[in-house]
Every structure is written in structure tokens, then in C-alpha cells.
Amino acid sequence: MKRLLLKGFWPLSTFLVMVVSLAGCQNGEVPVETDIPVTEVQLDKTALVLLVGENQTLVATVLPVNATDKTVTWSSSDEDVAMVSSSGKVLAVKIGSATITAKAGDASSTCSVTVTESKVEVTSITLNKNSLALKAGESETLVATVLPVNATDKTVSWTSSNPSVATVNNAGKVTAVLNGSATITARAGNASAICTVTVSETIIEVTSVTLNKSSLTLRVSESETLVATVLPGNATDKTVTWTSSDSSIATVDNSGKVMAVLKGTATITAKSGNVSATCSVTVTSADIGGGGIEDTGEEDMN
């Protein structure tokens, strides 16, 4: 009889354990959930082109949204070319290419980064005229020169200090509106240049231009500045433009400074309004040995 009771005891105890476990679930106890793995990582960009020194932040989206661990780790195939921070910020270091990888769990996504030469800043901007005299309704287009010629962004923006007097469009076209004065500003990068615009009913024309010298003799590399006198003194626009008939022999800048380049002759012209004046420039060879003897190209036969 005892053996029969003992044989029936174990199945009964197992049954009681099962009953207790089921009761525990019914009392609000939540079983432990399993991890939800990451299935996909998406990047907002698959390719980037940056200049040396530039940076841009990539955005990673981890799926499913209820993944247990959505931590993203970032890495670069070549940190000498492009580095990436723990937040996905990519910094261009030097010219070349690299692959940025964003990884979460067993899933990952990549972005190809191309780094090009560094940005070349604008150093100066000049206008073909620093003053304008217009009648109401007239217009004239200003020309801006941006340096250096290989500047990365040579875009010029134009503004008027008084649009009720003179307006300017994106191409530098100035239109006179009403009597008065306004300043036109051309800006590229951190550099700027201005032109003063006077709008009036009557324009006083230039009647003559004279130079302090009608001829110059310079040695190669020497320079001299010509002075132009514009009459009448109350001319509306006394702007002087300078040109050389042969810049390979002698050049001239906007201030009238003449530079001798190569042996020969050239004509420098100063123009204001519809009148002009000229100066003949003769360039001789540079001194040899500082002795003041000009090289004629002939051998000494003595």
C-alpha cells in the first residue's frame, strides 16, 4: 500500500507546480520578452562630394522602429581622407575617396565620400566704374572683376543703398529712377566694391583730357605714373579709363601707372567720356651690370 501511494505522489506534485505557474500568469506576471533584432539601416545620402575642410552630417534610420538595440556605430574606410564622428558628422581631410559605414546590430549601410581640392576664397572685386552719372530713366551695366580667377565661388551680389534713386539687378544693370544719389555695392565672398550713382536732369560732359607727359622712355621693369586732368572741373562723370596698345611691351593700371615689360614701343590712352589723350612709351633694355650701358644686341668688336 505504501509503495502505491509513493508511486502516485510524483505525478500529483508535478500537477500542483503547473497549477501554481498558471495562476501566477493570471495574476499579472509578464513573461520575459525576446530581443527584436535590427533588420535594416538606411542613410539619408549614399554619396557625398566635399571640399577639403568641409563637413556634413549623415542621418541613419534603424528598422524596425521597435528594435531592441538601435545603437549606430560609424566608421570610415580611410580616415586620412574622411573622418566620421559618433554622431555621423563627416569631415573632409584631404583629396581622395572613402566609404562611410553606419552599422546597427548585424545590419549596415554605406555612403561614398569624394573629397576635392580646398575652397579658394575671393580676395578682391573691382568695378569698371567707380562713379556713374545718369538721367532719370537711363541705365548702364557695371562690370565686376573677381579675383583670383580660380576662386571657388565667384558669384556677385548687387545692392543699392537707395533704390528710390537708382536700382540694380543681378547682372549689375543700374537704372536711374529719381534725382539724387545712391551707392551700388557689388559683393563676392567677403570682398566688395562700390560705385556712386548720381541721377540728375542735366549731365555735364567732359570736354578735354590732358596728360602730364606725352611721351615716356623706360627701361624694362621700370614704371612711372601718368596724371590725367579732366575738364571741366564740374563734369558729371570724370572717370578715366586707361589702356595700352600693346600690353606685352607696356601695361597700365587704373591709376595710370605704366610698367615697362619688354623692349619696344606702345601707346597709353587715357579716356574720359568721349575724349581722350595719349602718351607714347618707349621701352629700352635693362642696364647690364649697373653700368648704365644699354644692350644694343651688337657685339663689341674692339
C-alpha positions in Angstrom: 0.0 0.0 0.0 2.8 2.5 0.9 4.5 1.7 -2.4 1.3 2.5 -4.3 1.0 5.9 -2.5 4.6 6.8 -3.3 4.1 5.9 -6.9 1.1 8.3 -7.1 2.9 11.2 -5.3 5.2 12.4 -8.1 2.6 13.0 -10.7 0.4 14.8 -8.3 3.3 17.2 -7.2 4.0 18.0 -10.9 0.4 18.8 -11.5 0.4 21.2 -8.5 3.5 23.0 -9.8 1.8 23.5 -13.2 -1.3 24.9 -11.5 0.7 27.4 -9.4 2.6 28.6 -12.5 -0.6 29.2 -14.5 -2.0 31.0 -11.5 1.0 33.3 -11.5 0.4 34.3 -15.1 -3.2 35.0 -14.4 -2.1 37.3 -11.5 -0.4 39.7 -14.0 3.2 38.4 -14.1 4.6 39.1 -17.7 6.9 36.5 -19.2 10.4 37.7 -20.3 10.3 39.0 -24.0 12.9 38.0 -26.5 15.2 40.6 -28.3 14.0 42.2 -31.5 16.9 42.4 -33.9 17.8 45.2 -36.3 16.8 44.3 -39.9 17.9 47.3 -41.8 19.9 50.6 -41.6 19.2 53.4 -44.1 21.3 56.6 -44.7 19.8 59.9 -46.0 22.6 60.1 -48.5 24.5 57.3 -50.4 27.1 59.7 -51.8 28.8 63.0 -50.8 31.2 65.4 -52.5 33.0 67.7 -50.1 35.8 70.2 -50.4 38.8 69.8 -48.1 37.8 71.2 -44.7 34.1 70.9 -45.3 31.8 68.7 -43.2 28.3 67.3 -43.4 26.2 65.1 -41.1 24.7 61.8 -42.3 21.4 60.7 -40.8 20.8 56.9 -40.1 17.4 55.3 -39.8 17.3 52.0 -38.0 14.5 49.5 -38.7 12.3 48.1 -37.3 11.4 51.1 -35.1 10.9 48.8 -32.1 14.3 47.1 -32.4 15.7 46.3 -29.0 19.1 47.9 -29.6 19.2 50.7 -32.2 22.7 51.9 -31.4 24.6 53.0 -34.6 28.3 52.8 -34.9 30.2 54.8 -37.6 33.4 54.0 -39.3 35.5 55.3 -42.3 37.4 53.1 -44.7 40.1 55.8 -44.9 40.3 58.4 -42.1 43.2 60.2 -43.8 40.6 61.2 -46.5 37.4 61.5 -44.5 36.7 61.1 -40.8 33.3 60.4 -39.2 32.2 61.1 -35.6 29.9 59.1 -33.4 27.0 61.3 -34.5 27.6 60.7 -38.2 29.4 64.0 -38.9 31.7 63.5 -41.9 34.8 65.8 -42.1 36.8 66.0 -45.4 40.5 65.8 -44.6 42.3 65.5 -47.9 41.7 64.9 -51.6 40.6 61.3 -52.3 37.7 58.9 -51.7 36.4 56.9 -48.7 33.4 54.9 -47.6 31.5 55.8 -44.5 29.7 52.8 -42.9 26.8 53.0 -40.4 26.2 49.7 -38.5 23.4 48.7 -36.1 23.3 45.1 -34.9 24.0 42.9 -37.9 22.7 45.4 -40.5 24.7 48.2 -42.1 24.6 50.9 -44.9 27.3 52.9 -46.6 27.9 56.3 -48.1 30.6 57.0 -50.7 32.6 60.2 -50.0 34.6 62.1 -52.6 36.9 64.9 -51.4 38.1 67.5 -53.9 40.5 70.4 -53.6 40.1 73.0 -50.9 37.9 76.1 -51.3 39.6 79.1 -52.9 38.4 82.3 -51.3 37.7 85.6 -53.2 40.4 88.1 -52.4 39.2 91.2 -54.3 36.5 92.6 -56.5 36.7 95.7 -58.7 34.2 97.5 -60.9 34.9 99.1 -64.3 33.5 102.3 -63.0 33.5 103.9 -59.5 31.0 106.6 -60.4 28.1 107.0 -62.8 26.0 110.0 -63.9 22.7 109.2 -65.3 19.4 110.9 -66.2 16.2 109.5 -64.8 15.2 106.6 -66.9 18.7 105.9 -68.2 20.6 102.7 -67.4 24.1 101.4 -67.6 25.6 98.0 -66.7 28.6 97.7 -64.4 31.2 95.0 -64.9 32.7 93.3 -61.9 36.1 91.6 -61.9 36.5 88.9 -59.2 40.0 87.7 -58.2 41.6 85.2 -58.0 40.3 83.8 -61.3 40.2 80.3 -59.8 38.1 81.3 -56.8 35.6 78.5 -55.9 32.6 80.8 -55.8 32.8 84.0 -57.9 29.1 84.8 -57.6 28.5 88.6 -57.4 25.5 90.0 -55.5 24.4 93.6 -56.2 22.6 96.0 -53.9 21.6 99.7 -54.0 21.7 102.0 -50.9 18.8 103.9 -52.3 16.5 102.0 -54.7 14.2 105.0 -55.0 17.1 106.9 -56.8 18.8 104.0 -58.6 18.1 100.3 -58.8 20.5 97.5 -59.8 19.6 93.9 -60.9 21.6 90.7 -60.6 23.5 91.4 -63.8 24.8 94.7 -62.5 22.5 96.8 -64.6 21.9 100.2 -62.9 18.7 102.1 -63.7 18.2 105.7 -62.7 14.9 106.4 -61.1 14.8 109.8 -59.5 17.1 112.8 -58.9 19.6 112.1 -56.1 22.5 109.8 -55.3 22.9 106.2 -54.4 25.7 103.7 -53.8 25.8 100.5 -55.7 27.7 97.7 -54.0 29.0 94.5 -55.7 29.9 91.7 -53.3 31.7 88.4 -53.8 32.6 86.3 -50.8 34.0 88.7 -48.2 35.2 91.3 -50.8 33.2 94.2 -52.1 33.4 97.3 -54.4 31.2 100.3 -54.8 30.0 102.7 -57.5 28.5 106.1 -56.7 25.5 106.9 -58.9 24.3 110.5 -59.4 20.9 110.9 -61.0 20.2 114.4 -62.4 18.3 116.2 -65.1 21.4 117.7 -66.7 24.7 115.9 -67.4 27.8 118.0 -67.9 30.0 116.3 -70.4 33.8 116.0 -70.4 35.3 118.4 -72.9 39.0 117.5 -72.7 41.6 115.2 -71.2 45.3 116.0 -70.9 48.3 114.1 -69.6 51.2 115.4 -67.7 53.5 113.7 -70.3 53.0 113.0 -73.9 56.0 110.6 -74.1 57.9 108.3 -71.8 61.2 106.4 -72.0 61.5 103.5 -69.6 63.9 100.6 -69.1 62.5 97.1 -68.7 60.8 96.7 -65.3 60.8 100.4 -64.6 57.5 102.2 -64.0 56.0 105.7 -63.9 52.6 107.1 -63.2 50.8 109.4 -65.6 48.5 112.1 -64.3 45.3 112.9 -66.3 43.5 116.2 -66.0 39.8 116.1 -66.9 37.9 119.3 -67.8 35.6 120.9 -67.0 36.1 120.6 -63.3 32.4 120.1 -62.7 31.9 117.4 -65.3 29.3 115.0 -64.1 31.4 111.9 -64.7 35.2 112.4 -64.6 36.1 108.7 -64.5 39.3 107.9 -66.5 39.9 104.6 -68.2 43.4 103.6 -69.1 44.5 101.2 -72.0 47.7 100.1 -73.6 48.1 99.5 -77.3 50.5 96.6 -76.6 50.4 95.1 -73.1 53.3 92.9 -73.9 55.6 96.0 -74.1 54.0 98.3 -71.5 51.0 97.8 -69.2 48.9 100.5 -67.4 46.6 100.1 -64.4 43.5 102.0 -63.3 45.6 104.6 -61.6 47.7 105.4 -64.7 50.8 103.6 -63.5 52.8 102.4 -66.6 55.0 99.4 -66.3 57.7 98.6 -68.9 57.6 94.9 -69.8 59.6 94.3 -73.0 61.8 96.4 -75.4 59.6 98.2 -77.9 57.0 101.0 -78.2 53.4 101.2 -77.1 50.8 103.9 -76.7 49.0 104.6 -73.5 45.5 106.1 -73.8 43.5 107.9 -71.1 39.8 108.3 -71.9 37.0 110.1 -70.1 33.6 110.5 -71.6 34.1 110.9 -75.3 37.5 112.5 -75.2 41.0 111.0 -74.7 44.7 111.7 -74.6 47.7 109.6 -75.4 51.3 109.1 -74.3 54.0 107.3 -76.4 56.0 104.9 -74.3 59.5 103.6 -75.5 60.9 100.7 -73.6 64.6 100.1 -73.7 66.7 97.2 -72.5 67.6 97.0 -68.8 71.1 98.1 -67.7 73.7 95.4 -67.7 75.8 95.2 -64.5 74.5 98.6 -63.3 77.0 100.4 -65.5 74.3 102.3 -67.4 75.3 100.7 -70.8 72.3 99.8 -72.9 72.3 96.4 -74.6 72.1 97.1 -78.3 72.4 93.5 -79.2 75.7 94.2 -81.1 79.0 92.5 -80.1 82.0 94.7 -79.0 84.4 94.3 -81.9 87.3 96.0 -80.1 
